[in-house]
């Protein structure tokens, strides 16, 4: 993992000179001719707007085989692109880039969010294979980082493309722990150590997400206690990527 020396968000964006489609861990990704228009995403009742100072970030990566295993309608409008196998087969995908604070009260819903433009959705759909999730991430988290969705998602894409992934087939072939998952990611990402990595599982112990803890300059740092997720000794099962 090569982490750029980010002095801040503005400098992050200067590293992206031309739009690209992020294919990291997309085993196959075929964009449709027409990208669906997401619905507006707004806070649920009782969910507050929060605008505290940002002191760091989380880069949240989702293990697609586990997500799709829990989807009832793999061909439906919400999850069809990611889970049907028609347009792509995915391993690790980006859940989101989240601004953080020194407590659980992270920034959220900072500005009214319009629909993400079609060119931005198309550019990043192979990275985050759900137009509704892209809209949600922009509305809840991205509006706390930039007034422009293109800038937010390009920053997320830079970080996502910097991540190197361990051999997931090997990890799926034998029992793991949250600690062994952390060590596997740290081993293939120079400059990243296991305490900089958060691991989340479902109630049955299946691996759901890996999250990289980042400091205010978007460089890896030790996770804060409330960011850690599963403790090292927690048994973890890794669902393999389905074969054709």
NORZIKA-V713324 format. One record per helix or strand. SS is the DSSP state (hx for helix, st for strand). FROM is the first residue (numbers start at 1). TO is the last residue. If there is no record, write none. Layout:
BEGIN
SS:FROM:TO + SS:FROM:TO
END
This chain:
BEGIN
hx:9:14 + st:26:29 + st:50:50 + st:56:63 + hx:64:69 + hx:80:83 + st:88:90 + st:92:100 + st:108:108 + hx:118:124 + hx:131:140 + hx:142:144 + hx:149:162 + hx:168:172 + st:176:177 + hx:178:188 + hx:194:196 + st:197:201 + st:206:214 + st:220:220 + hx:225:227 + st:229:229 + st:235:237
END
